[in-house]
Structures are given as structure tokens and as C-alpha cells.
Amino acid sequence: MSVRKETKRPLVLAAVMLAMFVGAVEATIVTTAMPTIASELGGFSRYSWIFSSYLLMSTVTVLIYGKLADLFGRKPVFFVGLTIFLIGSILCGFAVSMEQLIIYRLIQGMGAGAVMPIATTIVGDIYSTEERAKIQGYLSSVWGISAVSGPVIGGLLVQYVSWQFVFWVNVPLGLLAMVGIYLFLHEPKELRKASIDYKGAFLLTVALSSLLIWLVEGGQSFDRTSGTSILLLLLSAVMFILFFRQEKTAQDPLISFSIWKNPVILYANLVSLTTGIILIGISSYLPTYVSGVMEQRAIIAGFTLTAMSIGWPLASSLAGHLLLRFGPFLVSFAGGISLVIGSMMFVFMNANLGPIWAACSSFFIGIGMGLTNTSFIVTIQGAVPRSQRGSATAANMFMKNFGNTIGASVFGAILNGTLLSYFAKEKLVYSVDDVNSLLTEEGRLIIPHQELVGLQNGLESSLHWVYIAIAIFAFISLLLILRIPRGKVYEHVNN
């Protein structure tokens, strides 16, 4: 009996959408609450590690989960990943220091690597290419719902309850999604010899970790030209070389480079890398700008991010229809143009323009993300057989997460480095952690006016350089999109 006859597709789709909501709302709630969390726990210099630690583990494990899903089926691997994610979420709420929160975010990220890619792969299994293009409208509505509800819920929880609940709200929703997948998804019985590339996973973890430490801590804990810095870069380079060699000889590699020979997949994955960098830059530091520089409450900072996540599903729903008619190139090109417009608006943003300007800039970024991501996922899933769909989807998610990881580290390094340079130039006796006091109204009230202005000018100047870097990656995305072959999507014969 076929999968489609056994599986209750509408109910599976509902469960998948709920699981995706858990992953999506995590981003909007946590980024909105982070200024408050950093203010309460202290350690603004460790701010970027809250994102980097989560992204590091989700980036590495996404490839492992994708391979496991092809070998053992989507359902059991999805359950394991989501269970780890929920345990991490519970622990995050009990953190009493930034260091503890970073460790618990590592655990959360270890499970998060399964949620989005396997949920997306399940949709790829039970719907054809034409159906997938249309169903993206439903999947993308998840981003809209989480965009509207996430910042509101996050802001209300921070303001009236406590920040711990921004992590705990995931638990009941995640459990409900697991019940839905368990009851209504029935997969075909396919016996395949299990061969997991643990060596490749280890090499990739060491390579990414070394690079991440150099990006985040370089210039703070050690000098960029120090022996420690050179050692970390060498270690990362050697591990990446060994990883690529391992993938060429492994029986079941984490990344199947053969599918990358398809130019659509190659450039789709490269653009996913750069858009992942852009996304984390906006998500991580827009609330910081709106709270610290514009002096708005957490709930207003959240609404500026909401604009991005509203633009995303609107564009994604439209992309589903345009994709079948015009092909991935034109749809993703329009998305690239929107990314450039949004990023340039951020470059020219200042405190006097207010949160409306920030929201409009965010909206254009969301349009770009919706058009490009929908185009790439549908095209990639249609280009490979079912036996490779989990790995192909995971590879695209890996590139996006890798972009997030790089972005969180690079932008954190830019912010901290330019802040310290500004303080030194202006002869201000501040550290990066002094920015904590800018992120809440209570903190700003106890700072003398002259010191407040100095700190805000420093933060605004530093974030301006972050937005310039984001704009550069937007232009790189557009150039890469120009390399995507013209043509329409197709369905692989072995579906």
C-alpha cells in the first residue's frame, strides 16, 4: 500500500505545521527577549554566543538527522530530535547565568537540527512537486502566525511574567506535534543498511567550533594575530580539508556532493548560505537597535521583526504559484532584489526614523527570504529521488544554518570590535558589557544623560557597521542568483 493511501495527509500537514511553528516561534520569541535576558543575566559580551551555540549544534546535527531520516524513516528520527529540543528548552528556562544558558542552548540546538528539515522532508514525501509549490502557502503561513504571535507573546511574557517562559512555551506545542506525526504518518517499510558517517560528523564539529571561537572571541579573549588565533584557524582549515576528503570516500557521506553537480542545487545552496547570514544579522540585532538606540519597549522591538515574518509567508505563498510558471531563476531573482532594497534601508536607518522605518526594512528582507527559500526547497526536492530527499533537504538546511552560524559570529565580532574601537576613540571608559544598561527602560533611567548619549552613539555606530556587512551579503546573494540556470522546476522520475 502506498504512503499516500495510508497517510492522512491533511492531519500530517497540520502536525508538520505545528512542529515548524515551534521552530519558527523560537526565533521570534528569543530574539525579542534577549535584551531583557542579557540585562538580567549580565554578560553582553557573550550575547552572540546565545545564538552561536544553538546554531553550531543545529548546523552539524542537521546533516546527521537528514541521513538518519533516509536510513530509518522520518518518524523515529523526528521524535528523537524534537525530544532533545524540548529538554533543552526546559533547561534554558532554569539558566541563572549566560554561561549556563549557552550550554543549554547547545542541547536545544542538538535537537533543533531535526525539526525543520525533517518536517520539510515529510511534506516532500507526501506531496508531488506541483502540490508542494502550492502547499508552501500553508507552510509559510506558519511564519506569519509565529511572526504575529511570537513577538507579542514574547513581549507580554517578558513584561508581565518572566523571560523563562519564552523557552517553556515550546513544550506543550512540541508534544502535540509528536502525537500528530505518530498517529497519522505511515511510512513505507524500506530496509536499508545503516551506515552513519560519524567520523565526518566529528571532523565537521571540530572545524566549525574552531572557526566559531576565532570569529567570536578573536579581538577580545585573544588578539587576532596571536598564536592562539593562528592555531584555531589552522585547526579549522585542516579539519575542513579532512572532512571533504572523508565525504568523498565514506559509504554514506553526510553531504552527497554528487547532487551538487546540478547547478540549480549548487547555487540554491550557496544563496541559502548568504541569506542565512543576512537572516541572523537582522533577527539578532534589530531588537537591540530598537530597544537600545530608539529606546522602545521589548514588544515594539518584536513588532519590527514581525514585519519580516509577515513579508516572508506572503512572498512564499506567491512564489508557490509563480514557480511553476516562470521557474526558480526569476522568482529567486525578484527575492534577491528585495533583499538588497531591505538591507540598504537598514544601512540608512537612524534613531530619528523610528520603528516604522525598521519595520519596513524588515518587511523587504522578509519578501526576499520568502521568494528565495520557497523556490529553492521546491526545486531541490523535485530534483532528487525519495531515497536522497532527506539528505538533499538537510544539505540545504545545513547551508542556511551554516550561514546563521557564520553570521552570528561575524556580526558579534563586528559589534564588539567596533564598540571597543568607538570607546577608545572617544576616550570613554566603558566595556562591551556596559551596553546592558541601554536595553531596558529601568537601566537607562539610572545612567547620567551624558553617559547615556555616549553609550547610545557607540551602539548605533557599531550596529551601522553590522548593517553595512548585511548589505554586502545581500549583493553577493543577488550575484549568485544570476548564476542559476533559466528554466522550470521538474519532478524526479523516481518519486
Buried (B, 14 or more C-beta within 10 A) or exposed (E): EEBEEEBBBEBBBBBBBBBBBBBBBBBBBBBBBBBBBBBBBEBBBBBBBBBBBBBBBBBBBBBBBBBBBBBBBBBEBBBBBBBBBBBBBBBBBEBEEBEBBBBBBBBBBBBBBBBBBBBBBBBBBBBBBBEBBBBBBBBBBBBBBBBBBBBBBBBBBBEEEBBBBBBBBBBEBBBBBBEBBEEBBBBEEEEEEEEBBEBBBBBBBBBBBBBBBBBBBBBBEBEEEEEBBEEBBEBBEBBBEBBBEBBEEBEBBBBBEEBBEBEBBBBBBBBBBBBBBBBBBBBBBBBBBBBBBBBBBBBBBBBBBBBBBBBBBBBBBBBBBBBBEBBBBBBBBBBBBBBBBBBBBBBEBEBEBBBEBBBBBBBBBBBBBBBBBBBBBBBBBBBBEBEBBBBBBBBBBBBBBBBBBBBBBBBBBBBBBBBBBBBEEEEBEBEBBBBBBBBBEEBBEEBEEEBBEBBBBBBBBBBBBBBBBBBBBBBBBBEBBEEBEEEEBEEBEEB
